Amino acid sequence: MESDWSKKFLMRNGERRVSPIVLVFVALQVLLLIVFLVSMAQLKDDNMAKTDAEYYANKPELTIVGLADKYPDLTEYDISNIQKKVFDIISENTSSLDTAVEATIRDDSFHARSFNENTKYMNAIIDIPSLEQSYEFYYSSNAVLDPEVSTYVLCLDGDARIIYENFECKSSDSESIRGRIIPAYINYLNPDFDYFSIYLNPDKADTIVISPSVTYNNSETTKADYIREAKESIQSLGFSPEKYTYYVRTLADVNYDNNR
């Protein structure tokens, strides 16, 4: 039954001037607008309250033991960013994390190079005995895949490297990233070579192409030297050089490229 007030509002000269359906629709729209504005205000407050530093300050401490000793070129800022990224993947794989965590660098897995004053590279496997978890991480001070990301932490990709067999690892960094990381970092090797460059064949991902910058008359000895130096450099990044075949471009290849 309509009240006297609603009758006055809805009726004029005995006729309805506003449909109840329209009133309900308008009321719902106003309610949704209020909820949206309150939610946005709350989100803004949360973002202001939880800066990156405050977020990690309220989390259990994570330390990669001996990282600074193994790679003295790293700054405290570098180490902090690496440890934050490792903490994130540990959180993905741990239902409750409320105590400090120590991660150790696995023996013989650590590889680091400084290509110039601005480019630092590192790759290692870390083990966390207290959680029985292991991960592999890649770090470069010059982000090579994403201008916002310099560190990638991934699950281990080979059974031979897994020591915690009951650990079912998951990572928000897609495993497909690994296939992009290797060629991207291999490109950093080229400044080390004065007389040749190397790159992955875009049509054959398992082939390293060595392109001499000077004519070498197809000498087998020189070819072998190129391949040896390329393998040593790839090994220094922590990648297996034996998974690739190697092709040294000849003078005929250069002439073909120049004349087609």
GUZA-141880 format. One record per residue (C-alpha): x, y, z. Coordinates in steps of 0.02 Angstrom, whole numbers, plus 50000, padded with zeros to 5 digits. Layout:
XYZ
...
This chain:
500005000050000
500695017049951
500955030150087
500245047650079
502005054250041
502285042149897
500565046149828
500995064649825
502665061049742
502045048349616
500345055749578
499825072249500
497995076149469
497595057849497
498865051849368
500565043949395
501975055649349
503445043649390
503425025049357
503965014349508
505085004349390
506015020249343
506235024549526
506955007349565
508145008549417
508765025849470
508975020149650
510025005149594
511125016349487
511415028149633
511825013549747
513065006349623
513895023349604
514085024949792
514835007449805
516055011349662
516625027849741
516875019749911
517865005449832
518995017349736
519325027549892
519765011849989
520905005649849
521805022349844
522045021850033
522705003950024
523935008249886
524555023249982
524705013150142
525604998350062
527115004549970
528324991449905
529524994250049
528144992950179
527424977250098
529064967650112
529484975350281
527954966650352
528434949750279
529644936850350
531454940550307
532234931050161
534114930050137
535114922349996
536654917450095
538314923250023
537604931949871
538604947949898
540204937949926
539974928049766
539634943449661
540404959049740
539824970049594
538024968749658
537374983649754
536234982349906
534824988049791
535194973849669
535204960949808
533594967749884
532684966549716
533294948849685
532764943149859
531044951149837
530774941449676
531324925249760
530164928949906
528694930949786
528904913649708
529164905749879
527514913649932
526674905849780
527274888749834
527054890050023
525354890050107
525984898350266
527594908350275
527864916350445
529694913450489
531324919850415
531974910050267
533774906650214
534154901450036
535844894449986
536674895049816
536974877649751
538804873049724
539404874649543
537764882749487
538294900849505
538784910749349
539074929349343
539824941649220
539994960349208
539964965349025
540264983749052
539974996749186
538094995849160
537744977449127
537854964149261
537264946449230
536974932049350
536194914649347
536084902149491
535084888349573
534544891749751
534014878549878
532954881550032
533224866750150
531944872650280
530554872350148
531304858850036
531144869949883
532334874549741
532274887749605
533334894849466
533504913549442
534184924949307
534664942849341
535304956949230
535494975149276
534894979049098
533194970849080
533264961248917
531474954948898
530424967848989
530994985449035
530124983349203
530864966249247
532694962349277
532504946149379
531624930049330
531404915949455
530884899249379
530564881349430
531974869349388
531824862449212
532754845849225
532514830449335
534394828849358
534424845549451
532934841849566
533444836749743
531754839049830
530714826349736
529094829849832
529124848349790
527824852549657
528414869449596
527344882649512
527874899549446
526924914749383
528404917549265
527934906549118
529174892849078
529164899248899
530194913748965
531674902048981
531684899748793
531764918648772
533044921648908
534434911348830
534524919848659
534294936948739
535784934548856
536844926448722
536724942948628
537704950948770
539194940148726
539544949148563
540474964048638
541754951548704
542274946348528
543354957848423
543354947348266
541694937848260
539914938348324
538724924548375
536844922548371
535524908948373
534914904148201
533124911048193
532594896048087
533514882848189
533464886648375
534784873348413
536104881048300
537344894548348
537944904748199
539704911848211
539984926348094
541814931548071
542134950048044
543704946547941
544094934247801
544874918547874
545034907947714
543964893747788
545404887247893
544804872347997
545984877448137
545234894948142
543474887748138
543894876748286
544574891848382
542984901648349
541894887348408
542944884348564
542864902748615
540984903448582
540694887748688
541714894648832
540724910848831
539044901848826
539624890848970
540064906449070
538214911249066
537704894749144
536994887648981
537544870948911
538564873848752
538394855548704
536534857348667
536964867548512
537754864048345
538924877448277
539054884648103
540454896448054
539954907447909
541124906747761
541634919747633
540394911747513
538994915147638
539504933447648
539584935147459
537894926747444
537114938847568
537884953847481
537294948847307
535544942247331
